[in-house]
Amino acid sequence: MPHPVIALVLSVTSTLVTAPAPELSVRYEQPGSRGAEEARRLLKDSGVLKTRLRLPERVEVVARDCDEPAARWNHDKRRITLCYSLVGTVRDTIKGISETEETGEHAEEHRMDGALSVLFHHQLGHALTTLNGLPDSDAQADQFAALALAADAPKRVVAAAEARHLLAGHAGIGHLSGMEESATFACLLYGTDPARYDRIAKGGWVPPERAPSCAGEYAKVKSAIGDKVVKVGT
């Protein structure tokens, strides 16, 4: 049975309107260094800090300088914070990987957009978890994040799975680290539409032996979170 308090729009088959949900606002604070300015530009130009999903309550997203590289959700303030230094760390790591693999600039930008999408949607997952009265954890946030990303930004799903897979073995980038977590996240994304997102399985971002079960894993998570569809603006 779906949890009775779940109010999130999660439907990868629904047509969502393009206007951002009015409950979410985004603010970019003034950066204090050249690196932070580049991080702010990356966030703004990518457009990843926007959502077409209706949230249970108003949420503020703040990009800013911080004492340490981090991304966090503050339930009391209803605020998601993304630190410029974390964006910079992710950028440098993605750049190093792409240079090692000798991929082009387009592939690097594609991966960066995917990584930033994961950063944002994971924190959005924490917000959705606590705002719906559920016990908070990274695993629960990842479940919300995967379903939200697939519904919210389907064009970034493949890039998100690839970026998280590439970053999974690197330390110092928060929840983007972790091979098992990366595989589970990719499995849920792939499971939303195996035909559409077959590159996730072909890329090896979900273990081959697990791929056939991903549609079932996705269906189970979607059922547990709630399957009531409420479109933005309705």
Beta strands, then each sheet from edge to edge (+ up, - down):
strand 1: 24-28
strand 2: 59-64
strand 3: 71-74
strand 4: 79-83
sheet 1: 1+ 2+ 4+ 3-
end
